[in-house]
Amino acid sequence: MSQDNLIKLECTVCKKVNYHSHKNKKTLKNRIELKKFCNSCKKHTSHKETK
């Protein structure tokens, strides 16, 4: 798997990078937003893709 397919997911509440994921950038042009568990917030929050 190449490095250019890796993305970082950042919590929208506390702004910490908690997750890394893969994305096909040819088919998905927009940024991903997922609901994930944040360890620093201790609850499920939305995580947005960062650079």
VENWODA-V22018 format. One record per residue. SS is DSSP state (alpha for helix, beta for strand, coil for the rest). OMEGA is omega in radians with two decimals (* if undefined). Layout:
((SS:OMEGA) (SS:OMEGA))
This chain:
((coil:-3.08) (coil:-3.09) (alpha:-3.11) (alpha:3.07) (alpha:3.14) (beta:3.06) (beta:3.08) (beta:3.08) (beta:-3.07) (beta:3.11) (beta:-3.13) (coil:-3.11) (coil:-3.05) (coil:3.08) (coil:3.07) (coil:3.09) (beta:-3.05) (beta:-3.01) (beta:2.98) (beta:-3.09) (beta:3.10) (beta:3.14) (coil:3.03) (coil:-3.03) (coil:3.09) (coil:-3.11) (coil:-3.13) (coil:-3.11) (coil:-3.09) (coil:3.11) (coil:-3.09) (coil:3.01) (beta:-3.09) (beta:3.02) (beta:-3.11) (beta:3.10) (beta:3.10) (beta:-3.13) (coil:-3.14) (coil:3.09) (coil:-3.11) (coil:3.07) (beta:3.10) (beta:3.13) (beta:3.09) (beta:3.13) (beta:-3.14) (beta:3.10) (beta:3.08) (beta:-3.13) (coil:*))
